[in-house]
Amino acid sequence: MSKITFAIGGVHPDDAKLARGCAIEVLPLPETMYVSMAQHLGAPAKPIVEVGDKVKTGQVIAEPGGFISAFVHSPASGTVKSIGPRKDLAGNPVTHIEIAVEGDEWVEGVDLSDTLVTEIPEDRAAILDKIKACGVVGLGGATFPTHVKLNPAPGSVAECLILNGAECEPYLTSDYRIMLERTKEIIVGAAIMQKVLGGCRTVIGIEENKPEAIEAMRKALTELPYSIEVLPLKKKYPQGGEKQLIQAVMHREVGSGGLPISVGAVVQNVATSLAVYEAVQKNKPLITNTLTITGNCLPVEKMHNYLFRIGMPLSYIAEYAGGVPEGAGKLISGGPMMGRAIANLDAATVKGSSSILYLTAESTRRGQESLCIRCGRCADACPMGLEPFLLRKLYFAGDVEGLEANAAQDCIECGCCLFSCPAYIPLLDHVRQAKGMAMAAIRARAAKK
């Protein structure tokens, strides 16, 4: 068993990788697609097409709305039917471009062949421009624009690029499948990012419960001319957290409010690496990703890993996969620990979509809340070294200074505190609110400067 892991906290939920044996299937295009302008961290993209315009697959339809923003491309060829608000999966109105699908005619210059391209361009600036132009964002959850992350501020030096192949959330298997099926493309993508960052040490971290992926990566590296290592990690949640990976691999700790680059680290997801490969080597914009259809109320034969395009309604994907199972009490986008409940199945996929998870009502029902017994399990489980029981108390007291002093702003919302609480106190909900209070105070001070 691998002993390489982060230093404090963490929990061990059942990994439930039920769909790990399901090869990736390509979803056919629906009749209508709805492309969100808010599918990356930062400012929403700004539409540059109008109702009635004809668009091609891969064509730019929205440009970045700020420095932290990303281009958005058409996922199919067809006609723009409308531009306006549409509810996202949480039920919030977000600007979408509606496209009536009429085919799959790609813009010129995109290489759709399976030929592996291993020769990396020499021009660093050109690589970054291509990643930006193709709308690549981080696919590990935060969807931070990748070209920004790969271009640290002057004075900052990347000493280690860490590829996150942990996929520590229970149930999710999409990263696992691309590590098996798109192994070499992921590695070339990593080598491209390594070059952009100046040739730093590059590590692919994979949890030990994915031995086939570890072996596939190691075998592929013997056939490719890159200096990259594969590091098996202990199976422990949240092993895939950015700060936890840095601690495990580099034995360095990112300080409160700090960024990974402050300790010389850059972390990217394996799916992001694949997107970088497709952007730089194939000129293909980020309009596809892989998601898992799984859950504890589905038989294995009805589970899938799908290659989807952005803008596909979740209802369309669910119906194509056989419909919502009768026993589903809750639908989640993402994993059960950090995912979000799907309030609107008519919402469309975005770049960072990772699953439709069906869970029974019984498995999602919270236990009867009782009084805190000061057992300290939540503090023992917190991978950020926080004291959730104390943050909860300070939150209810409205003590913003106390929340900041006790680093509520550093919470990564992993849910370890909630998972470990024997009193069934909704600690994650309370600490999330506490974090919001602390962050609001920090932003208010910054605005006055």
N, C-alpha and C positions, 0 to 999 in steps of 0.2 A: 504493500500500500504506500502511495506517495505521501510524504510528510510535508511537502511544499504547500504552504497555505498562508493566509494572513494571520496576524499574531493574536488578535483578541476577538472574542465574540463569535457569532455565527451559530447556525442551527442545522439540523439534519432531517429535513422533511423527506418523505418518500419521493424519489425522483420520477416515478411513474412515466417513464419514457415509452409509452405504449405504442406510439407510431414510429418508432425508430426503424422498423423494417419496411416502411412504406416509401418506395422510391418516388422521386419528384414527378408529378404529372403536370402537364401544361393545361391551364384552363382556357377554354375557347372564349372568344370575345362576346360580351352581351350586346344587346341592341343599343343601349344607352350607357354612357359613362359620365361620371361626375368628378371632376378634378379639383381638389381643394387647393386653395391658395395658402393654407396654413399647415403645411406638412413638413416643416422644419423648424428648428429653434430659431427665434429671432423674428424680425418683421415679416408679415405676410407678403407673398409675391404679388406683383401688380400685373393684371391681365394686359396683354398687348394685342389681343385679337378682339373682334367684334362679332355680334350676333349675325349669322349668315355667312361668315367666313368659312372657306374650305381649308381643312388642315390635314397634314400627313402625319403618320406615326413618327415620333421623334422630333417633331417640329416644336420650337420654342413657342409657348403660348402665354408665358408670364415671366417677368424679369424680377430680379431681387428687389425687395422693398427697402433695403438698407445694407449696411456692412455685414451684419449677421443675418443672412437671408440666402435664398438659393433660386436658381432658374427652375421653372417647371415646364415639362414637355408634354405634348399630346400622346396619350397611350394607344391611339388608333387613328385611322384616317376617317374623315367624315365631315360633318357640318356642325358649326357651333350653334346650338339651339337657344341657349340662354346664358347669362352671366349674372349671378346674384346670390343671395344668402340661401343656404341649405343646411340642415342640421347635421352636425358631426355625430360621432358615436356616443358622446355624452349628452347630446340633445341641444348643444349650443349652435347658434347660427354662424356660419362661416361662408365667405364668398367661394363659390364653386363655378367652374366653367362646365356647362353641360354639352356633351358631344353626342350627336346621333351617329352611331357607328355605321360606316358604309364600306368598310374593308380594312386592309392592313398594308397600305402602300407607304413604305418608309421613305424618309428624306434621303437624298443622295449622300453617299460617303460613309454610311454605316456598314461595317463588315458583319454580316449575319452568319458567316461560316463557323464551323467548329475548329478551324485550324488554330493551334496554339501559337501565339506570337510571344517569343521570349526575349527578343532584343529590345532593350529599354532605351528610349530617346535620351540624348545627352543633355538637352536644354531643360534645366530645372524650372525656369519660368514658364516655358511652353507646357510642361507637364501640369503645373498648377493651373494654368489657364484652361487646359482641357478638362481637368477635374471640375473646375468652377462652371465651365460652359455646359457640362453634362449634368449639372444639378446634383452632384454626389453629396450625400449627407451621411452622418453616422447612423448605422442601422442596428446599434446595440440598445437603443431606447431613447437617447436624448435627441437624435437627429440634428446634431450640430453640423453646420456646413464644413465639409472635409477640407476644402482648400484653405480655410482659415486656420484650422487646427494644425495643418501641415506646414504652416508658415509662421513659426513663433516670432514674437517681437524681438527686435534687435537686443542683443545681450543675453538672450535665452538660448541655451544649447541643448539639443536633444541627445541624450546619451543612450537611450534605449527605446525602441519601438516595440510595444507589446500588442500582439494580436490576441483578442479575446475569443477563444474557442471553448470557453467553459460551459456556456449555456446551462447555467446552474438552476434556472427556474424549472420547477417540476412540469412535466407534460410536454414542453416545447422540444421539437426535434428538427426544426428547419435548418438551423446552423449545422447540426450533426450531418444531415443529408448532404448539404453542399460541401462539407469537408470530405465526404466520401465520393461525391459525384463531380465536383468541380475543383478537385484538389490542386491541380497544377495552376489553374487560373488564380486561385487564392494566393498561392505562393508567389506567382509573378506580380500580383498586385502588392504583396508585401515588399517585394524587392523594389518595386517602383517607389513606394513610400520611403523605403530605406534610403534610396538614392536622393530623394527630395530632401530628406533630413540630414544628409551629409555622410551617409554610410555608417550610421550608428549600429550598435548591437541590436539584433532583431530576434524576438522570441515569440513563438506561437504557444500560448498556454491552453491546455486542454484537460478537462477533468478526467480522472482515472476511470470513470464509469463509461468512457467512450474509447475503449482500447482499439477498436477498428479504425477510428479517426486518427488516433495517435500513430498507428502503424502505417496508414495510408499517407499521412503527411511525411513521415520519416522516409518511406520508400520513394516518394516523389522527389524529395530533396536530394536523394542520391543520384537522380537523373537530371537535375537542374544545376546550373552553375552559380548558385547563390549561397552566401554565408548566413544561414538562418537556422535556428535551433528550435526543436520541439520540446516543450517542458510539461511533463505530466503533473497535474495538480491534484491535491486531495479533494475528494468530493465533499464540499461543505458550502452551504449557502450563507452569504452571497459572494461566492468565489469570483463571479464575473463582474462585481462592482469595480469601478475604475481604481479607486484608492486601495481596495483590497488586493487587486492584481498587482499594483505597484509594490505594495508591502510584501507580497508573496515572492515576486520575481527579483526586486531590487533591494529589498530590506530597507526601504526608505519610507518615511511617513510624510504625506502631504499635510501641511499645517492648516489650522482653521482658516477658512476663507481662501486658501491657496489653490492654485491650479497644478495639474500634474507636471507641467513644464518647469515649475519652480524647483522640482527635484530631478529634472532631466528626463522626464518620461513623456511619451506620447502613446495613448492607448486607442486602438481601433478594433472594431468588430471584424470577424472573418467575412461576414456578408459585405461589409464596407470595402474590404480588400478586393472581393470579387467585383464590386461595382467600380472600383478604381481601375482594375484590369480592363473591364469592358469599356470604360471611358477613354483611357489612354491608348490601349492597343487596338480597340475596335471602333472607336468613335461613337459608342452607343450610350445615349443618355440614360439616366436612372429612371426607368418607367416600370421595371419589374423587380420583384423580390419573392421570397418564398415564405409561405405560412403553413401552419399545422392545423388540421381539423382533428380534434381529439377530445377526450374527457372521460369521466368515470361512468357515464351513462351511455356510452357508445360501444358496440362490439368492435373488435379490432378490424374486422373486414370493412367497416364503414369509416375508418380513419384514413387520413390522407395528408400528404405534404404537397402543396400546390405551388406552381410557379404562376403568380398572378400579375396583373398589370394594375398600376394605380388607377383609381377611379371606378373600379368594379364595385357595385353595391354588395354589401355583405349578405343581403338577402338572396342575391343571385348565386353567390358562392355556396351558401348554406343549402339552397334548393338543389344546386348541381350535385352537392355531396350527399343528397338523400333526404334533405329536410331536417328541421330541428327535431331531435328525438323527444318522445313523449315524456321521458323522465327528467328532462332538463329543467332545473329550478333556477339556474343562473347562467347567463352567457357572459364570457369575459374575453376581452381583447388583450392578449398577453398572457403571462403566467398567473397562477393563483396567488402568488406572493405580492407582486407589484403591478399586476395587470389592472385594467379598469373595466368595470361592468359596462356591458353594451346596453345603453338605454334606447338605442335606435338602430334596428337591424337594417334600415334602409340607408344608413350611412355608407360612405364609400371607402375603399381601401386607400391608404396613403403609403408613402415610401417606407415608413417604419412599421407597418402592420406585420404582426408575427403569428397570430393565431385566431381561431374562433374556438374557444374552450367551453365545452358543455359540462356543467357540474350539477349533480343532484341537489335538491333542496336540503336534504339531510346533511350532506357534506359541507354546505356553506352556511348552515344555521349556526349562529353564535350561541355559546353556552350562556346560561343565566349569570349575569354579572353579579359579583359579590364584592365585599370590601377588600381593599388591598391589605395583604398580610405582611408587607415589607420583607418578602422573601428574597428580593434582589435578583430574581431570575431574569427580569427584563434587562437589568444592567449587565449581567453576565453575558447575555445573548447579543447585546448591541455591538456591532462590528466597528462603530465609530467611538466606542468608549464613553457613551453618554449615559445618563441616568434617567430613563424614561419616566419612572415614577415621580422623580423630582420635577421634571419638565411639565408633567401633567399638573402637579400642584401649583407651580408658578403660573401656568396658563390660566387656571381657574381663578387665581388671585389677580390676574392682569398685570403681573410683575414683568414688564418688558425688559428692564435692566437685568433682572435675574435670569431671564431666558437667554439674553445675549451672553451674560457672564458664564452661563453653563452650556454655551455652544448649541442652542436649539437650531441655529441656522446651518449646522453641519449635518443634520439628520438627512440620510439618503432615502428615507421612506421605504426601507426594505421589508418591514413587517416582522422582523425577528422578535421585537418586544411583544407584539400581539400574539405571535405563534407560541411564545414561551410562557405567557401569563396564566397561572392556574386559577385566577379569579375571573377570567374572561373579561377583563377590563379592555375597552376599545382604545388601547394605548396609541396605536398608529393614528387613529382619527384625531386624538387629542394632541399628540406631538406634531402632527402635520399642521394643525391650526397654530400651535405654538411657534413652529418654524415660520409660518406666514407672518405672525406678529413681529418676530425678531427681524425677518428680512425687510418688512415694511419700514421699521425704524432705521435700519441700515441704509435703505434707499433714500429715505427722507433726509438723513444727514448728508448723504452724498450730493443730493440735489441742491443743498444750501451752499456747497463749496464753490 
